[in-house]
Amino acid sequence: MGKISTGLEGLDEILHGGLISNQAYLVQGGPGTGKSTFGLHFMSEGIRNGDNVLYITLGESSENIKKNAARMDIDITGLDFLDLSPRENLYQNSNAYNVFSAAEVEQGPIMDAIIEAVEKHQPDRVLVDSITMLRFLHQDPFQMRKMALSFINHITSRNATLMLISESASSSAEKDATFWVDGIIEVDNDSAWRKVAVTKYRGSDYESGPHAFKITGQGITVYPQLRPNEYNRQFEQEVLSSGIDEMDDLLHGGIEKGTVSLIVGATGVGKTNLGLQFLKEAASRNERSALYTFEESRELILKRSQMVNIPVDEMIEVGNLKIKPVEPLSYSPDEFSAMVRRDVEENDTRMVMIDSIGGYDLAVRDENILERLHALTVYLQNMGVTTFLINESQDVTGRFSATEMNASYLADNILFLRYLEINGELRKAIGVLKKRLSDFEKSIREYEITSEGIKVGKPLENMRGILSGNPEIID
């Protein structure tokens, strides 16, 4: 359909390829939401493609726009400006209009200047920032609508794609603009992370939102919501060993490739070490793994792993492991999913570990946390990636719960670790609660972390009440 890029890869993905050329689009949002920066990317992409581009500014001066673009490293060299912003000497030279309103007097010269600039530059792309200023030229909604439609038709009929910047509509007159254009892109930053959503796109399908975006020193990056069923990769079905015979006995051979495993236990019981054991075994097969840690630093994991005979530093050095600490309150769920996607698709990562679900919840700050985590795990399954989710249970002993977040449905396998009190001594146990693709051993075994690594003992056959944390010895 003759689509052109917006200059933002993520936004093009949401728009299924970009904007249909020779149509009019509205970028709408409140102050400071990044509307003009979206426009700068649209202009920069046109310049990069050799298009004639025209920036019509009615508010901010062209000099300020150039400075802002330079600060964000957006190249607009070669951009043609029509600067209709108010001048510094406005109050010195202005005279009161006694018979006609200021809007009626100013309207003609402004519209004439715009039409003259369009005829002179013959642009392929036009950006108007912002049409909120144009509304002040007409108090009559009918006349405003008539002028705007004439203006839009004049530009698009000359084979130009028009982008209009506007403040969020708060009145019925301002909402009229949504009917003038072929597409609407809404942006806001009212929540914990910035959002962009396409609410209208005449002539094309698009990905419904909201989607996350971030403004940095390099401009805007858009992170589309992860649609897991759009991704698929063929992989061979196989059972992956843990590298510990007794653990494999519990699992009837190991963990199936491409499944999601939930490791549940109280603080300090050894959940992360158990996950690292599977990553260690993947490294022995020369497969790459990625650990996203929300609760521990990279240095702490390295130090602790050395103490339990898991050579994490060597795994990192040869490229079989990546450890990525994720700071709380630093990522949207869409940005985090994009980071995982890059690891899987660009680096051929075969195993992913997220430590922990609670940390993920805190970091991405989303009301639909389970929905987002579900989309990510389904994507990883479709790509044949084996996933481990670490979840901390609140109770050290006593009441047993697989997860307080009702996340157990995400998992194909659930492994639990429990503290035991035996003869006044604190011990640990491991068992399997769920295994979707095969049977598993129903017994519970003792679990120990030593300087030589993880050790799993024989089934605790002479005890009961293990899940309560207060076992009794059966005579």
C-alpha positions as a Markdown table, in Angstrom:
| # | Residue | x | y | z |
|---|---|---|---|---|
| 1 | Met | 0.0 | 0.0 | 0.0 |
| 2 | Gly | 3.0 | 2.3 | -0.4 |
| 3 | Lys | 4.0 | 2.4 | 3.3 |
| 4 | Ile | 6.8 | 4.6 | 4.6 |
| 5 | Ser | 8.8 | 4.3 | 7.7 |
| 6 | Thr | 8.2 | 6.6 | 10.7 |
| 7 | Gly | 11.9 | 6.4 | 11.6 |
| 8 | Leu | 11.1 | 4.2 | 14.6 |
| 9 | Glu | 11.4 | 0.5 | 14.1 |
| 10 | Gly | 9.1 | -0.4 | 17.0 |
| 11 | Leu | 6.4 | 2.0 | 15.8 |
| 12 | Asp | 6.7 | 0.6 | 12.3 |
| 13 | Glu | 6.1 | -2.8 | 13.7 |
| 14 | Ile | 3.0 | -1.6 | 15.5 |
| 15 | Leu | 1.8 | 0.0 | 12.2 |
| 16 | His | 2.5 | -3.2 | 10.3 |
| 17 | Gly | 5.2 | -1.6 | 8.2 |
| 18 | Gly | 4.8 | 2.1 | 8.7 |
| 19 | Leu | 2.4 | 4.9 | 7.5 |
| 20 | Ile | 0.5 | 4.8 | 4.3 |
| 21 | Ser | 1.9 | 7.6 | 2.1 |
| 22 | Asn | 0.0 | 10.6 | 1.0 |
| 23 | Gln | -2.3 | 10.6 | 4.0 |
| 24 | Ala | -2.7 | 12.7 | 7.2 |
| 25 | Tyr | -1.8 | 11.5 | 10.7 |
| 26 | Leu | -2.3 | 13.0 | 14.1 |
| 27 | Val | 0.2 | 12.6 | 17.0 |
| 28 | Gln | -1.7 | 13.6 | 20.1 |
| 29 | Gly | -0.7 | 13.8 | 23.8 |
| 30 | Gly | -0.2 | 16.0 | 26.8 |
| 31 | Pro | 2.8 | 18.4 | 27.5 |
| 32 | Gly | 6.1 | 16.6 | 27.7 |
| 33 | Thr | 4.9 | 13.3 | 26.3 |
| 34 | Gly | 7.4 | 13.4 | 23.3 |
| 35 | Lys | 5.0 | 14.3 | 20.5 |
| 36 | Ser | 7.5 | 16.6 | 18.8 |
| 37 | Thr | 10.3 | 14.1 | 19.1 |
| 38 | Phe | 8.1 | 11.5 | 17.2 |
| 39 | Gly | 7.9 | 14.2 | 14.6 |
| 40 | Leu | 11.6 | 14.7 | 14.5 |
| 41 | His | 12.2 | 11.0 | 13.9 |
| 42 | Phe | 9.6 | 11.2 | 11.0 |
| 43 | Met | 11.5 | 14.1 | 9.5 |
| 44 | Ser | 14.9 | 12.5 | 10.0 |
| 45 | Glu | 13.8 | 9.3 | 8.3 |
| 46 | Gly | 12.6 | 11.3 | 5.3 |
| 47 | Ile | 15.9 | 13.1 | 4.9 |
| 48 | Arg | 17.8 | 9.7 | 5.2 |
| 49 | Asn | 15.6 | 8.4 | 2.3 |
| 50 | Gly | 16.3 | 11.4 | 0.1 |
| 51 | Asp | 12.8 | 12.9 | 0.5 |
| 52 | Asn | 12.0 | 16.6 | 0.5 |
| 53 | Val | 10.8 | 17.4 | 4.1 |
| 54 | Leu | 9.1 | 20.5 | 5.5 |
| 55 | Tyr | 8.8 | 21.4 | 9.2 |
| 56 | Ile | 6.1 | 24.0 | 9.8 |
| 57 | Thr | 6.4 | 25.3 | 13.4 |
| 58 | Leu | 3.8 | 27.6 | 14.9 |
| 59 | Gly | 5.0 | 27.4 | 18.5 |
| 60 | Glu | 8.7 | 26.7 | 19.1 |
| 61 | Ser | 11.3 | 28.5 | 17.1 |
| 62 | Ser | 13.3 | 26.6 | 14.4 |
| 63 | Glu | 16.5 | 27.3 | 16.3 |
| 64 | Asn | 15.2 | 25.6 | 19.5 |
| 65 | Ile | 14.0 | 22.7 | 17.4 |
| 66 | Lys | 17.5 | 22.2 | 15.9 |
| 67 | Lys | 19.1 | 22.4 | 19.3 |
| 68 | Asn | 16.7 | 19.8 | 20.7 |
| 69 | Ala | 17.3 | 17.4 | 17.8 |
| 70 | Ala | 21.1 | 17.8 | 18.3 |
| 71 | Arg | 20.8 | 17.0 | 22.0 |
| 72 | Met | 19.1 | 13.7 | 21.1 |
| 73 | Asp | 21.5 | 12.9 | 18.2 |
| 74 | Ile | 18.6 | 13.1 | 15.6 |
| 75 | Asp | 20.1 | 14.2 | 12.3 |
| 76 | Ile | 17.8 | 16.8 | 10.6 |
| 77 | Thr | 20.5 | 18.3 | 8.3 |
| 78 | Gly | 18.8 | 19.4 | 5.2 |
| 79 | Leu | 15.4 | 20.0 | 6.8 |
| 80 | Asp | 13.4 | 22.9 | 5.4 |
| 81 | Phe | 11.7 | 25.0 | 8.0 |
| 82 | Leu | 8.7 | 27.4 | 7.8 |
| 83 | Asp | 9.0 | 29.2 | 11.1 |
| 84 | Leu | 5.8 | 30.9 | 12.1 |
| 85 | Ser | 6.5 | 31.0 | 15.8 |
| 86 | Pro | 6.0 | 34.3 | 17.7 |
| 87 | Arg | 8.9 | 36.7 | 17.6 |
| 88 | Glu | 10.7 | 38.3 | 20.4 |
| 89 | Asn | 9.6 | 41.8 | 19.3 |
| 90 | Leu | 5.9 | 40.8 | 19.2 |
| 91 | Tyr | 4.9 | 43.1 | 22.1 |
| 92 | Gln | 7.0 | 46.0 | 20.8 |
| 93 | Asn | 5.5 | 46.1 | 17.3 |
| 94 | Ser | 2.0 | 44.8 | 17.9 |
| 95 | Asn | -1.0 | 47.1 | 17.7 |
| 96 | Ala | -4.5 | 46.4 | 19.1 |
| 97 | Tyr | -7.1 | 45.4 | 16.5 |
| 98 | Asn | -10.1 | 47.5 | 17.3 |
| 99 | Val | -12.5 | 46.4 | 14.5 |
| 100 | Phe | -11.4 | 42.8 | 13.7 |
| 101 | Ser | -10.1 | 40.1 | 16.1 |
| 102 | Ala | -6.4 | 39.3 | 16.0 |
| 103 | Ala | -7.3 | 35.8 | 14.7 |
| 104 | Glu | -9.1 | 37.1 | 11.7 |
| 105 | Val | -6.2 | 39.4 | 10.8 |
| 106 | Glu | -3.5 | 36.8 | 11.3 |
| 107 | Gln | -5.2 | 33.9 | 9.6 |
| 108 | Gly | -4.7 | 35.0 | 6.0 |
| 109 | Pro | -1.0 | 35.7 | 6.2 |
| 110 | Ile | -0.3 | 32.4 | 8.1 |
| 111 | Met | -2.2 | 30.2 | 5.7 |
| 112 | Asp | -0.7 | 32.0 | 2.7 |
| 113 | Ala | 2.8 | 31.4 | 4.0 |
| 114 | Ile | 2.0 | 27.7 | 4.5 |
| 115 | Ile | 0.6 | 27.3 | 1.0 |
| 116 | Glu | 3.5 | 29.2 | -0.5 |
| 117 | Ala | 6.1 | 27.0 | 1.4 |
| 118 | Val | 4.4 | 23.8 | 0.2 |
| 119 | Glu | 4.4 | 25.0 | -3.4 |
| 120 | Lys | 8.0 | 26.1 | -3.2 |
| 121 | His | 9.6 | 23.0 | -1.5 |
| 122 | Gln | 7.2 | 20.3 | -3.0 |
| 123 | Pro | 7.7 | 18.2 | 0.1 |
| 124 | Asp | 7.3 | 14.4 | 0.4 |
| 125 | Arg | 6.8 | 14.8 | 4.2 |
| 126 | Val | 5.2 | 17.7 | 6.1 |
| 127 | Leu | 5.2 | 18.1 | 9.9 |
| 128 | Val | 3.0 | 20.8 | 11.5 |
| 129 | Asp | 3.8 | 21.5 | 15.1 |
| 130 | Ser | 1.2 | 22.2 | 16.4 |
| 131 | Ile | -2.3 | 22.5 | 15.1 |
| 132 | Thr | -3.4 | 23.6 | 18.6 |
| 133 | Met | -2.1 | 27.0 | 17.5 |
| 134 | Leu | -4.2 | 26.9 | 14.3 |
| 135 | Arg | -7.3 | 26.4 | 16.4 |
| 136 | Phe | -6.9 | 29.9 | 17.8 |
| 137 | Leu | -7.3 | 31.3 | 14.3 |
| 138 | His | -11.0 | 30.4 | 14.3 |
| 139 | Gln | -13.4 | 30.6 | 17.1 |
| 140 | Asp | -16.2 | 29.1 | 14.9 |
| 141 | Pro | -15.8 | 25.3 | 14.9 |
| 142 | Phe | -17.4 | 25.0 | 11.4 |
| 143 | Gln | -14.9 | 27.5 | 9.9 |
| 144 | Met | -12.0 | 25.8 | 11.7 |
| 145 | Arg | -13.1 | 22.4 | 10.3 |
| 146 | Lys | -13.4 | 23.8 | 6.8 |
| 147 | Met | -10.0 | 25.5 | 7.0 |
| 148 | Ala | -8.3 | 22.4 | 8.4 |
| 149 | Leu | -9.8 | 20.0 | 5.8 |
| 150 | Ser | -8.8 | 22.3 | 3.0 |
| 151 | Phe | -5.3 | 22.6 | 4.4 |
| 152 | Ile | -5.0 | 18.8 | 4.8 |
| 153 | Asn | -6.3 | 18.1 | 1.3 |
| 154 | His | -4.0 | 20.7 | -0.3 |
| 155 | Ile | -0.9 | 18.9 | 1.2 |
| 156 | Thr | -1.9 | 15.3 | 0.7 |
| 157 | Ser | -3.2 | 15.9 | -2.9 |
| 158 | Arg | 0.4 | 17.0 | -3.8 |
| 159 | Asn | 1.8 | 13.5 | -2.9 |
| 160 | Ala | 2.9 | 14.5 | 0.6 |
| 161 | Thr | 2.5 | 12.6 | 3.8 |
| 162 | Leu | 1.3 | 14.9 | 6.6 |
| 163 | Met | 1.9 | 14.6 | 10.3 |
| 164 | Leu | 0.1 | 16.9 | 12.7 |
| 165 | Ile | 1.1 | 17.5 | 16.3 |
| 166 | Ser | -1.7 | 18.3 | 18.8 |
| 167 | Glu | -2.3 | 18.6 | 22.5 |
| 168 | Ser | -4.7 | 16.0 | 24.0 |
| 169 | Ala | -8.3 | 16.8 | 23.1 |
| 170 | Ser | -10.1 | 18.2 | 26.1 |
| 171 | Ser | -13.1 | 19.9 | 24.3 |
| 172 | Ser | -15.5 | 18.9 | 21.6 |
| 173 | Ala | -13.9 | 21.4 | 19.2 |
| 174 | Glu | -10.4 | 19.9 | 19.8 |
| 175 | Lys | -11.8 | 16.4 | 19.3 |
| 176 | Asp | -12.9 | 17.4 | 15.8 |
| 177 | Ala | -9.2 | 16.9 | 14.7 |
| 178 | Thr | -9.6 | 13.1 | 15.1 |
| 179 | Phe | -12.1 | 13.1 | 12.3 |
| 180 | Trp | -9.9 | 15.0 | 9.9 |
| 181 | Val | -7.0 | 12.6 | 9.7 |
| 182 | Asp | -6.4 | 9.0 | 8.5 |
| 183 | Gly | -4.6 | 7.8 | 11.6 |
| 184 | Ile | -4.1 | 8.8 | 15.2 |
| 185 | Ile | -1.1 | 8.0 | 17.4 |
| 186 | Glu | -1.7 | 8.8 | 21.1 |
| 187 | Val | 1.2 | 9.2 | 23.6 |
| 188 | Asp | 1.2 | 9.7 | 27.3 |
| 189 | Asn | 3.4 | 9.5 | 30.4 |
| 190 | Asp | 0.8 | 9.4 | 33.1 |
| 191 | Ser | 1.8 | 6.0 | 34.4 |
| 192 | Ala | 5.0 | 4.4 | 35.6 |
| 193 | Trp | 6.3 | 4.2 | 32.0 |
| 194 | Arg | 5.6 | 6.1 | 28.8 |
| 195 | Lys | 3.0 | 4.6 | 26.4 |
| 196 | Val | 2.1 | 4.9 | 22.8 |
| 197 | Ala | -1.1 | 3.6 | 21.2 |
| 198 | Val | -2.5 | 3.7 | 17.7 |
| 199 | Thr | -6.3 | 4.4 | 18.0 |
| 200 | Lys | -7.1 | 4.9 | 14.3 |
| 201 | Tyr | -5.5 | 3.8 | 11.1 |
| 202 | Arg | -7.6 | 4.1 | 8.0 |
| 203 | Gly | -6.7 | 1.5 | 5.3 |
| 204 | Ser | -4.5 | -0.8 | 7.4 |
| 205 | Asp | -4.5 | -3.1 | 10.4 |
| 206 | Tyr | -2.2 | -2.4 | 13.4 |
| 207 | Glu | -1.2 | -3.8 | 16.8 |
| 208 | Ser | -3.5 | -2.5 | 19.5 |
| 209 | Gly | -1.8 | -0.9 | 22.5 |
| 210 | Pro | -0.7 | 0.5 | 24.7 |
| 211 | His | 3.0 | -0.1 | 24.0 |
| 212 | Ala | 6.0 | 1.2 | 25.9 |
| 213 | Phe | 8.5 | 3.7 | 24.7 |
| 214 | Lys | 11.5 | 5.5 | 26.2 |
| 215 | Ile | 13.1 | 8.8 | 25.5 |
| 216 | Thr | 16.9 | 8.8 | 25.9 |
| 217 | Gly | 19.9 | 10.8 | 24.6 |
| 218 | Gln | 19.4 | 9.0 | 21.3 |
| 219 | Gly | 15.8 | 9.9 | 20.9 |
| 220 | Ile | 12.8 | 7.6 | 21.1 |
| 221 | Thr | 12.8 | 3.8 | 21.2 |
| 222 | Val | 9.4 | 2.0 | 21.0 |
| 223 | Tyr | 8.8 | -1.4 | 22.5 |
| 224 | Pro | 5.8 | -3.2 | 21.0 |
| 225 | Gln | 3.8 | -5.5 | 23.2 |
| 226 | Leu | 5.0 | -9.1 | 22.8 |
| 227 | Arg | 2.5 | -11.2 | 20.7 |
| 228 | Pro | 3.9 | -14.6 | 21.4 |
| 229 | Asn | 1.9 | -16.6 | 18.8 |
| 230 | Glu | 3.6 | -14.6 | 16.0 |
| 231 | Tyr | 6.9 | -16.3 | 16.8 |
| 232 | Asn | 7.9 | -19.9 | 16.2 |
| 233 | Arg | 11.1 | -21.9 | 15.8 |
| 234 | Gln | 11.5 | -25.6 | 15.0 |
| 235 | Phe | 13.5 | -27.5 | 17.6 |
| 236 | Glu | 14.2 | -31.1 | 18.5 |
| 237 | Gln | 12.3 | -32.6 | 21.5 |
| 238 | Glu | 14.8 | -33.9 | 24.1 |
| 239 | Val | 15.1 | -34.3 | 27.9 |
| 240 | Leu | 17.8 | -32.1 | 29.5 |
| 241 | Ser | 19.7 | -33.6 | 32.4 |
| 242 | Ser | 20.4 | -31.6 | 35.5 |
| 243 | Gly | 23.8 | -33.2 | 35.9 |
| 244 | Ile | 22.8 | -34.8 | 39.2 |
| 245 | Asp | 21.7 | -38.4 | 39.0 |
| 246 | Glu | 19.4 | -38.2 | 42.0 |
| 247 | Met | 17.7 | -35.1 | 40.6 |
| 248 | Asp | 17.2 | -36.8 | 37.3 |
| 249 | Asp | 15.6 | -39.7 | 39.1 |
| 250 | Leu | 13.1 | -37.3 | 40.7 |
| 251 | Leu | 12.3 | -35.9 | 37.3 |
| 252 | His | 12.3 | -39.3 | 35.5 |
| 253 | Gly | 15.3 | -38.2 | 33.3 |
| 254 | Gly | 15.3 | -34.4 | 33.5 |
| 255 | Ile | 13.5 | -31.3 | 32.2 |
| 256 | Glu | 12.0 | -31.4 | 28.7 |
| 257 | Lys | 13.5 | -28.8 | 26.3 |
| 258 | Gly | 11.3 | -25.8 | 25.6 |
| 259 | Thr | 9.3 | -26.1 | 28.9 |
| 260 | Val | 8.8 | -23.6 | 31.7 |
| 261 | Ser | 9.9 | -24.7 | 35.2 |
| 262 | Leu | 8.9 | -23.0 | 38.4 |
| 263 | Ile | 11.3 | -23.4 | 41.3 |
| 264 | Val | 9.6 | -22.5 | 44.6 |
| 265 | Gly | 11.0 | -22.1 | 48.1 |
| 266 | Ala | 11.7 | -19.8 | 51.1 |
| 267 | Thr | 14.5 | -17.4 | 51.2 |
| 268 | Gly | 18.0 | -18.9 | 51.3 |
| 269 | Val | 16.8 | -22.4 | 50.6 |
| 270 | Gly | 18.9 | -22.7 | 47.4 |
| 271 | Lys | 16.5 | -21.9 | 44.5 |
| 272 | Thr | 19.0 | -19.8 | 42.5 |
| 273 | Asn | 21.7 | -22.4 | 42.9 |
| 274 | Leu | 19.3 | -25.1 | 41.7 |
| 275 | Gly | 18.6 | -23.0 | 38.6 |
| 276 | Leu | 22.3 | -22.4 | 38.0 |
| 277 | Gln | 22.9 | -26.1 | 38.1 |
| 278 | Phe | 20.7 | -26.5 | 35.0 |
| 279 | Leu | 22.5 | -23.6 | 33.4 |
| 280 | Lys | 25.8 | -25.2 | 34.2 |
| 281 | Glu | 24.7 | -28.4 | 32.5 |
| 282 | Ala | 23.6 | -26.4 | 29.4 |
| 283 | Ala | 27.1 | -24.9 | 29.2 |
| 284 | Ser | 28.6 | -28.4 | 29.2 |
| 285 | Arg | 26.5 | -28.9 | 26.0 |
| 286 | Asn | 28.0 | -25.7 | 24.7 |
| 287 | Glu | 24.6 | -24.0 | 24.8 |
| 288 | Arg | 24.1 | -20.3 | 25.8 |
| 289 | Ser | 22.0 | -19.3 | 28.8 |
| 290 | Ala | 20.8 | -16.0 | 30.1 |
| 291 | Leu | 20.1 | -15.1 | 33.8 |
| 292 | Tyr | 18.0 | -12.0 | 34.5 |
| 293 | Thr | 18.4 | -11.3 | 38.2 |
| 294 | Phe | 16.2 | -8.7 | 39.9 |
| 295 | Glu | 17.4 | -9.3 | 43.4 |
| 296 | Glu | 21.2 | -10.0 | 43.4 |
| 297 | Ser | 24.2 | -8.3 | 41.8 |
| 298 | Arg | 26.3 | -10.0 | 39.2 |
| 299 | Glu | 29.3 | -10.0 | 41.6 |
| 300 | Leu | 27.4 | -11.7 | 44.4 |
| 301 | Ile | 26.2 | -14.4 | 42.1 |
| 302 | Leu | 29.7 | -15.0 | 40.8 |
| 303 | Lys | 31.1 | -15.2 | 44.4 |
| 304 | Arg | 28.4 | -17.5 | 45.6 |
| 305 | Ser | 28.6 | -19.8 | 42.6 |
| 306 | Gln | 32.3 | -20.3 | 43.1 |
| 307 | Met | 31.6 | -21.5 | 46.7 |
| 308 | Val | 29.3 | -24.2 | 45.5 |
| 309 | Asn | 31.4 | -25.5 | 42.6 |
| 310 | Ile | 29.4 | -23.8 | 39.7 |
| 311 | Pro | 32.0 | -22.2 | 37.5 |
| 312 | Val | 29.9 | -19.2 | 36.5 |
| 313 | Asp | 32.9 | -17.0 | 35.7 |
| 314 | Glu | 34.2 | -19.6 | 33.2 |
| 315 | Met | 30.8 | -20.0 | 31.6 |
| 316 | Ile | 30.6 | -16.2 | 31.1 |
| 317 | Glu | 34.2 | -16.1 | 29.7 |
| 318 | Val | 33.5 | -18.6 | 27.0 |
| 319 | Gly | 30.2 | -17.0 | 26.1 |
| 320 | Asn | 27.9 | -19.7 | 27.4 |
| 321 | Leu | 26.2 | -17.5 | 30.0 |
| 322 | Lys | 25.0 | -13.9 | 30.4 |
| 323 | Ile | 24.1 | -12.4 | 33.7 |
| 324 | Lys | 21.9 | -9.3 | 33.5 |
| 325 | Pro | 21.1 | -7.5 | 36.7 |
| 326 | Val | 17.8 | -5.6 | 36.3 |
| 327 | Glu | 17.3 | -2.6 | 38.5 |
| 328 | Pro | 13.9 | -2.1 | 40.1 |
| 329 | Leu | 11.6 | 0.5 | 38.5 |
| 330 | Ser | 13.9 | 0.7 | 35.4 |
| 331 | Tyr | 12.0 | -1.3 | 32.7 |
| 332 | Ser | 8.5 | -1.5 | 31.3 |
| 333 | Pro | 7.3 | -5.1 | 30.6 |
| 334 | Asp | 7.6 | -4.4 | 26.8 |
| 335 | Glu | 11.2 | -3.2 | 27.1 |
| 336 | Phe | 12.1 | -6.2 | 29.2 |
| 337 | Ser | 10.5 | -8.6 | 26.7 |
| 338 | Ala | 12.4 | -6.9 | 23.9 |
| 339 | Met | 15.6 | -7.5 | 25.8 |
| 340 | Val | 14.9 | -11.2 | 26.2 |
| 341 | Arg | 13.9 | -11.4 | 22.5 |
| 342 | Arg | 17.2 | -10.0 | 21.4 |
| 343 | Asp | 19.1 | -12.5 | 23.5 |
| 344 | Val | 17.1 | -15.4 | 22.0 |
| 345 | Glu | 17.0 | -14.3 | 18.4 |
| 346 | Glu | 20.4 | -12.6 | 18.0 |
| 347 | Asn | 22.5 | -14.7 | 20.4 |
| 348 | Asp | 20.8 | -18.1 | 20.0 |
| 349 | Thr | 20.1 | -18.3 | 23.8 |
| 350 | Arg | 18.7 | -21.7 | 24.6 |
| 351 | Met | 18.0 | -21.4 | 28.4 |
| 352 | Val | 16.5 | -18.4 | 30.3 |
| 353 | Met | 16.3 | -18.0 | 34.0 |
| 354 | Ile | 14.3 | -15.2 | 35.7 |
| 355 | Asp | 15.2 | -14.6 | 39.3 |
| 356 | Ser | 12.6 | -13.9 | 40.6 |
| 357 | Ile | 8.9 | -13.4 | 39.8 |
| 358 | Gly | 8.5 | -11.0 | 42.7 |
| 359 | Gly | 11.4 | -9.0 | 41.4 |
| 360 | Tyr | 10.0 | -8.9 | 37.9 |
| 361 | Asp | 6.7 | -7.6 | 39.3 |
| 362 | Leu | 8.5 | -4.8 | 41.2 |
| 363 | Ala | 10.8 | -3.9 | 38.2 |
| 364 | Val | 8.2 | -3.6 | 35.4 |
| 365 | Arg | 5.3 | -2.1 | 37.5 |
| 366 | Asp | 2.3 | -3.3 | 35.5 |
| 367 | Glu | -1.2 | -4.1 | 36.6 |
| 368 | Asn | -1.4 | -7.1 | 34.3 |
| 369 | Ile | 1.8 | -8.7 | 35.6 |
| 370 | Leu | 0.7 | -12.3 | 35.0 |
| 371 | Glu | -0.6 | -11.5 | 31.5 |
| 372 | Arg | 2.8 | -10.0 | 30.6 |
| 373 | Leu | 4.7 | -12.9 | 32.1 |
| 374 | His | 2.4 | -15.4 | 30.4 |
| 375 | Ala | 3.1 | -13.8 | 27.0 |
| 376 | Leu | 6.9 | -13.9 | 27.6 |
| 377 | Thr | 6.9 | -17.6 | 28.7 |
| 378 | Val | 4.7 | -18.6 | 25.7 |
| 379 | Tyr | 7.1 | -16.8 | 23.4 |
| 380 | Leu | 10.1 | -18.7 | 24.9 |
| 381 | Gln | 8.2 | -22.0 | 24.6 |
| 382 | Asn | 7.5 | -21.3 | 20.9 |
| 383 | Met | 11.2 | -20.6 | 20.4 |
| 384 | Gly | 12.3 | -23.8 | 22.0 |
| 385 | Val | 13.9 | -22.0 | 25.0 |
| 386 | Thr | 13.9 | -23.8 | 28.3 |
| 387 | Thr | 12.8 | -21.4 | 31.0 |
| 388 | Phe | 13.3 | -21.3 | 34.8 |
| 389 | Leu | 11.2 | -19.0 | 37.0 |
| 390 | Ile | 12.3 | -18.5 | 40.6 |
| 391 | Asn | 9.6 | -17.8 | 43.1 |
| 392 | Glu | 10.1 | -17.0 | 46.8 |
| 393 | Ser | 7.4 | -18.4 | 49.2 |
| 394 | Gln | 6.6 | -16.2 | 52.2 |
| 395 | Asp | 6.6 | -19.0 | 54.8 |
| 396 | Val | 9.9 | -20.6 | 55.9 |
| 397 | Thr | 7.9 | -23.6 | 57.3 |
| 398 | Gly | 4.3 | -24.3 | 57.9 |
| 399 | Arg | 1.7 | -23.5 | 55.2 |
| 400 | Phe | 2.8 | -24.7 | 51.8 |
| 401 | Ser | 2.0 | -22.7 | 48.7 |
| 402 | Ala | 3.5 | -23.0 | 45.2 |
| 403 | Thr | 3.1 | -19.3 | 44.5 |
| 404 | Glu | 1.2 | -16.4 | 46.2 |
| 405 | Met | 0.7 | -14.8 | 42.7 |
| 406 | Asn | -1.3 | -17.7 | 41.2 |
| 407 | Ala | 1.4 | -18.1 | 38.7 |
| 408 | Ser | 1.6 | -21.9 | 38.9 |
| 409 | Tyr | -0.4 | -22.3 | 35.7 |
| 410 | Leu | 2.5 | -20.8 | 33.8 |
| 411 | Ala | 4.7 | -23.8 | 34.6 |
| 412 | Asp | 5.0 | -27.1 | 32.9 |
| 413 | Asn | 7.2 | -28.3 | 35.9 |
| 414 | Ile | 7.1 | -27.2 | 39.5 |
| 415 | Leu | 10.1 | -28.0 | 41.8 |
| 416 | Phe | 9.8 | -27.1 | 45.5 |
| 417 | Leu | 12.4 | -26.7 | 48.2 |
| 418 | Arg | 11.5 | -26.8 | 51.9 |
| 419 | Tyr | 13.2 | -26.3 | 55.2 |
| 420 | Leu | 12.9 | -29.2 | 57.7 |
| 421 | Glu | 13.5 | -29.2 | 61.4 |
| 422 | Ile | 14.9 | -32.6 | 62.4 |
| 423 | Asn | 16.1 | -33.1 | 65.9 |
| 424 | Gly | 16.6 | -29.4 | 66.4 |
| 425 | Glu | 18.6 | -29.0 | 63.2 |
| 426 | Leu | 17.5 | -27.1 | 60.1 |
| 427 | Arg | 17.7 | -29.3 | 57.0 |
| 428 | Lys | 16.4 | -29.0 | 53.4 |
| 429 | Ala | 14.2 | -31.1 | 51.1 |
| 430 | Ile | 13.3 | -31.2 | 47.4 |
| 431 | Gly | 10.4 | -32.6 | 45.6 |
| 432 | Val | 8.4 | -32.3 | 42.3 |
| 433 | Leu | 4.9 | -31.0 | 42.5 |
| 434 | Lys | 4.0 | -31.0 | 38.8 |
| 435 | Lys | 5.5 | -32.3 | 35.5 |
| 436 | Arg | 3.2 | -31.9 | 32.5 |
| 437 | Leu | 5.0 | -34.0 | 29.9 |
| 438 | Ser | 6.0 | -37.1 | 31.9 |
| 439 | Asp | 5.6 | -38.8 | 35.2 |
| 440 | Phe | 7.8 | -38.0 | 38.1 |
| 441 | Glu | 8.9 | -39.5 | 41.4 |
| 442 | Lys | 6.4 | -38.8 | 44.1 |
| 443 | Ser | 8.9 | -39.0 | 47.0 |
| 444 | Ile | 10.7 | -36.2 | 48.7 |
| 445 | Arg | 14.5 | -36.2 | 49.0 |
| 446 | Glu | 17.0 | -34.4 | 51.2 |
| 447 | Tyr | 18.7 | -31.4 | 49.5 |
| 448 | Glu | 22.1 | -30.1 | 50.4 |
| 449 | Ile | 24.4 | -27.4 | 49.1 |
| 450 | Thr | 28.0 | -28.1 | 49.7 |
| 451 | Ser | 31.4 | -26.7 | 48.5 |
| 452 | Glu | 31.4 | -29.6 | 46.0 |
| 453 | Gly | 28.0 | -28.6 | 44.6 |
| 454 | Ile | 24.4 | -29.6 | 45.0 |
| 455 | Lys | 23.7 | -33.0 | 46.5 |
| 456 | Val | 20.3 | -34.8 | 46.5 |
| 457 | Gly | 19.9 | -37.7 | 48.9 |
| 458 | Lys | 17.7 | -40.8 | 48.9 |
| 459 | Pro | 13.9 | -40.6 | 49.3 |
| 460 | Leu | 12.8 | -39.7 | 52.8 |
| 461 | Glu | 10.6 | -42.8 | 53.2 |
| 462 | Asn | 10.4 | -42.9 | 57.0 |
| 463 | Met | 8.9 | -39.4 | 57.5 |
| 464 | Arg | 5.6 | -37.7 | 57.1 |
| 465 | Gly | 4.5 | -34.0 | 57.4 |
| 466 | Ile | 7.5 | -32.8 | 55.3 |
| 467 | Leu | 5.5 | -30.2 | 53.5 |
| 468 | Ser | 4.4 | -28.6 | 56.7 |
| 469 | Gly | 8.1 | -28.2 | 57.7 |
| 470 | Asn | 7.6 | -30.2 | 60.9 |
| 471 | Pro | 8.2 | -33.8 | 59.8 |
| 472 | Glu | 7.5 | -36.8 | 62.1 |
| 473 | Ile | 9.6 | -40.0 | 61.9 |
| 474 | Ile | 7.5 | -43.1 | 61.2 |
| 475 | Asp | 8.5 | -46.1 | 63.3 |
